[in-house]
Amino acid sequence: MGMDLLRVLTEAIDMSLVYEALSDPECGAQLVFTGTVRNENEGRGVRAVHYEAFAPLAETVFGDLAREVREKVGTPLRLVMMHRVGTLKVGVISTVIGVASAHRAESYAASRYLIEQLKIRVPVWKEEHYIDGEKTWLDGTELSAPYCGGHPGRGAIEANGAE
């Protein structure tokens, strides 16, 4: 379990580190999902996305998700969960989920669970920067009681100076 690569990063995601972390002679399947900044959302042209995260909490949630997915699909299982922060242009990788397992079924199940839970539970917020010059914060993860005593989302972090 100590081999998982669970990080929030300010620098570009190095895919060679992802594949290195997934390498295991017990694992015959490797599955890597990359999420990239796209050029359109809900009919509006996007030029960039600015991501913010509460990194210590995000990495704690990554660890929780790693334990949960092992309970669901078993072992051997090697995991990578990474998310960028900062302003990223269209086409740049913002998120990576990597799973290595003995067989493909476990990798697919684990990958799907991890990306869906990341979108719901990991404290990362995004502000879209549109071609017309406007910017909009999108709805994001609300911080929940198990992690922050029930404080609501991004605004609570800013108000407490923890960002």
Secondary structure by P-SEA (a helix, b strand, c coil): ccccccccccccccaaaaaaaaccccccbbbbbbbccccccccccccbbbbbcaaaaaaaaaaaaaaaaaaaccccccbbbbbbccccccccccbbbbbbcccaaaaaaaaaaaaaaaacccbbbbbbbccccbbbbccccccccccccccccaaaaaaaccc
